[in-house]
Amino acid sequence: MILWVRTRTCSATATARDKSFNVDLAAGKSARMVVRKPGLISYFAATIPG
């Protein structure tokens, strides 16, 4: 399981480079994601201006 925590005052996303997931992170909130396969996960984050 991966726990994403957004502590900043604007929203963001975490997206897999292979597009297998996209997590929306609201400002000051958290999101959980269950990983089914072991290994490294390549991702990028983007801030959503608000």
VMD Tcl script that draws the C-alpha trace (Angstrom):
set ca {
  {0.00 0.00 0.00}
  {1.12 3.54 -0.74}
  {-0.14 6.43 1.36}
  {0.00 9.77 -0.43}
  {-0.23 12.83 1.86}
  {-0.71 16.36 0.55}
  {0.32 18.88 3.20}
  {0.35 21.96 0.97}
  {-2.53 24.37 0.37}
  {-3.14 23.42 -3.28}
  {-4.24 20.16 -4.87}
  {-1.96 17.85 -6.85}
  {-1.88 14.60 -8.79}
  {0.46 11.61 -8.73}
  {0.49 9.78 -12.07}
  {2.33 6.63 -13.11}
  {4.67 7.17 -16.05}
  {3.01 4.15 -17.72}
  {-0.43 5.71 -16.98}
  {-1.47 2.70 -14.83}
  {-2.74 5.05 -12.09}
  {-3.58 8.67 -11.42}
  {-4.20 9.79 -7.83}
  {-5.93 13.12 -7.16}
  {-4.69 14.69 -3.93}
  {-6.81 17.46 -2.45}
  {-5.03 20.13 -0.40}
  {-4.44 18.93 3.15}
  {-5.82 15.42 2.44}
  {-4.44 11.93 1.87}
  {-5.15 9.03 -0.49}
  {-4.30 5.34 -0.33}
  {-3.42 3.03 -3.17}
  {-2.97 -0.74 -3.05}
  {-0.07 -2.05 -5.13}
  {-0.59 -5.57 -6.50}
  {2.84 -6.18 -8.06}
  {6.22 -5.84 -6.32}
  {8.85 -3.56 -7.79}
  {9.69 0.05 -8.47}
  {6.98 2.48 -9.55}
  {7.94 5.41 -11.74}
  {5.61 8.39 -11.31}
  {5.42 12.15 -11.61}
  {3.53 14.75 -9.59}
  {1.76 17.86 -10.83}
  {0.42 20.78 -8.82}
  {-3.08 21.97 -9.65}
  {-3.32 25.76 -9.25}
  {-6.25 26.76 -7.15}
}
mol new
graphics top color blue
foreach p $ca { graphics top sphere $p radius 0.5 }
foreach p [lrange $ca 0 end-1] q [lrange $ca 1 end] { graphics top cylinder $p $q radius 0.2 }
display resetview
